[in-house]
Amino acid sequence: FVKEDNEDENETKEFFFHESKVADGLQVSKGMKVEFKTMVDGKGRPSAAVRRILDTTNSAPPEEMIRMPCFTMSQPFCALLLNGIKTVETRNNKMFEDLTPNTKVLLHCGRRDWRDMEAPKIELRKAGYSEEDIRKLSALPKGFSKGSIIGVVTVGKTWLSSDEEREGEELQRQVISAYEGIGRYCTPILEATWLRRGVPSRGNAGIYDARISKDVLPS
């Protein structure tokens, strides 16, 4: 059931919804704030269709929440990172430098895709991946969407790379990028794991604090 957000509990109405009436790619659970459309089902009963998730970051009781550092990345690199294909993240600033090696950091998937979606495909073809592999490894799994916290990664020690390193095939393969797309500051990703479900949330610049329910973290 979903119910209206109404200060007067006596005026709050509840509406039944079937899983077939949840928008594609969404997974809803108790406590989430959602946008829904009221309707009448085939038997003339009032019901609802869930259109999108508004926020889940603060839906759990405080004792069930955890605060962690978080950063935003664009697709398809989010999926490539969490699928273990991209193993080094690079920036032209020292964003990760203050993080202690082995720190676990949440990954937020931005709403905008990377500016050149063909560039990583070229690098993956060079590495021998088929078109089907590229499609699967670059896509978000069912239940995950852009504009959400989708994974957790363990970062290593950031280093300042040389031109020679950025021109080399090894680093380009690890970053899934040609020379011109590789930032000077490189951070190895020691481990990357999908959350149990995506957590819709606003992203932010740099490393920022995010609060999520403990139950979405991988075991």
N, C-alpha and C positions, 0 to 999 in steps of 0.2 A: 504494500500500500504506500501511497504518497499522500502527504497532507499539505494544505496551504500554510504559508508562514503568516500566522495571524497572532497578534498579541493577546487577543481574547480567545482563550481555549474553547469557550462555549460556542464561538462562531467559526471555529476551524472545521473544515470539511476534509474527509479522507476519500481517496479515490483508488480503486483497484487498478492495477496494471499487470498485463501479461508480458512475459519475456519477449514475445514477438513484437511488442509495442515499445521496445527500447531501441533507440537509434543504433545503426551498425557501428561496431567497434567499441561500444560502451559496456562497462561492467559496473552495475550499481550494487551497493550494499547499505545496510542500515546505518543511518547517521549522515549520509551524504546529502548535500543540498543540490537539488536538480531543478531544471526548468522543464515543465510539462504542459501538455495541452489537454484540456478536458474534452471528452467526447462521450458518445453513447455507443455501447457495444451492440452486437447483433441481437441481444435479448432485451434491448431497451434500457439497460442498466448504465448508470454513470460510471465512466472509467477514465483512464488517463494514458497518454502516450509520452514517454520520457524523451525529450529532444536533446538535452545536453546536461552535463554535470557542471555545476557552478563552482563548487569548491569542496574538497575533502580534507584539506590540510588540518583543520581544527575540529573535525567531527567527533573524534574520540575523546574520552575523559582525559584530563591532564596527566594522570599517572600512566596512561597508555601511550603517551606521546614521547617522541625523542627529537632532540634538536641536533642537526648535522650540517656541516658545510655543504654547499651545493654550487653547481655552475651550469650554465646553459650552453648547449651545442645544437647545431642544425642537422637536419636530415640531409643525406643518408648516413652521415658520420656517427650519429647516435647508435643506429642499428649495427653498423660495422664495428663500433667499439664494443658494444655489449655482446656481439657474436664472436668476439675474439679475433677479428680480422685486423682491425686498426689497433696497434699496440703502443703507439706513442702519440701524445697530444702536443701540439706546438702552438705557441703564441708569439707575438712580437712584443710582449710585455712580460713582467715577472709575476704573473697572476698566481702561479702555483708555488713560487719559490719559498714563501713563508710557511708552507705546509710541511710538517714533519713527515719524512718518508714512512710509508705504510699507513698513512691516514686514509680512512674511508670517507669518500665524498659522494654525495648524491648527484645524479645526472638528470638535468631538466632538458627536455626536448623542446626547442623553440618552435613557434608557429610557422616561421618562415624557413623554407628550404635553403640549402646552400646556393650561392649565386650561380654556380656552374655545375649543374647536375650531371653533365656528361664527363667532366674531368675525372672523378673517382672511378667511373666505369672504365675509362681508358687504362687507368693504372691496374685495375683488377683484371682486365683482359691480358695485360702484359704479364701478370702473375699466373696466368693459366686458368682463371675461373671461366666457366661457361656462362652464357647469357642467363640461363635458368638459375645457376648458383648466384649470380650477381643480383638477380631480381629478389631471390629469397633472402640473401644475407643483408640486403640494403633496406628491407621493408620492416616496419614495426609489426609485431605479432598481433593477433586478434586480441582486443581488449586494451590495447595501448594506443595512444593518440598523441599528436603534437599538442603542445601547451600543457604538458604533464611531466611530473617527475617519474622517470621510468626505470632507473637502475641505480646501482651503487658500484663505485670503482675504488680500487686501492691504488694510490699514486706512489711513485718512487721519487728519487731525488732529481730535481730540475737541473739541467745543465745548459750552458750557452754554447750552441753548436757553431761549428766553423762552416765557411762556404764549401769546403771540401766535403764535409759530412753531408750537407744538404744537397750537394750534387751527386752523391753516391746512391747506388741502387738500393743498398740495404735500408737506409733511413727512409727513402722514398717509398719502399715497400711497406715499412712499418707505419708510416703516416698515411699511406694511400694518397700520395700527392706528388706532383712534379716539383722541381726545385722552386719555382716561383710561388707555390702555395704553401711552402713550409716556413713556419715562424722561426725566429732565432732561438727562442727558449723552448727546450724540449723536455717533456715530462713522460717518463715511461709509465704505462698502465700495467701494474703487476697482476691485477685481477679485475674482472668486470662481470657483473651478474645482473640479470633482470630482476626487478621487484616482482612480488607476487601479483601485483596489479598496478596499473598506472594511477598516479595521484594528480589530478588536475590542479594546476597551480600557476601563478604568475612567475615568470623568470625575472632575472635581474642581471646587471652587469657584474663581471668579476666573480669573486667568491663571496657568497652571501649565506646567511643562516636560513635554514628551512626546517619546519616542524612537520613531522609525519607520524602516522600511527605505527607503533612497533610491529604490528601484525602484517604489514606489507613488506617488511624486510625479509630477504631470503634466509633460510635456516642455515 
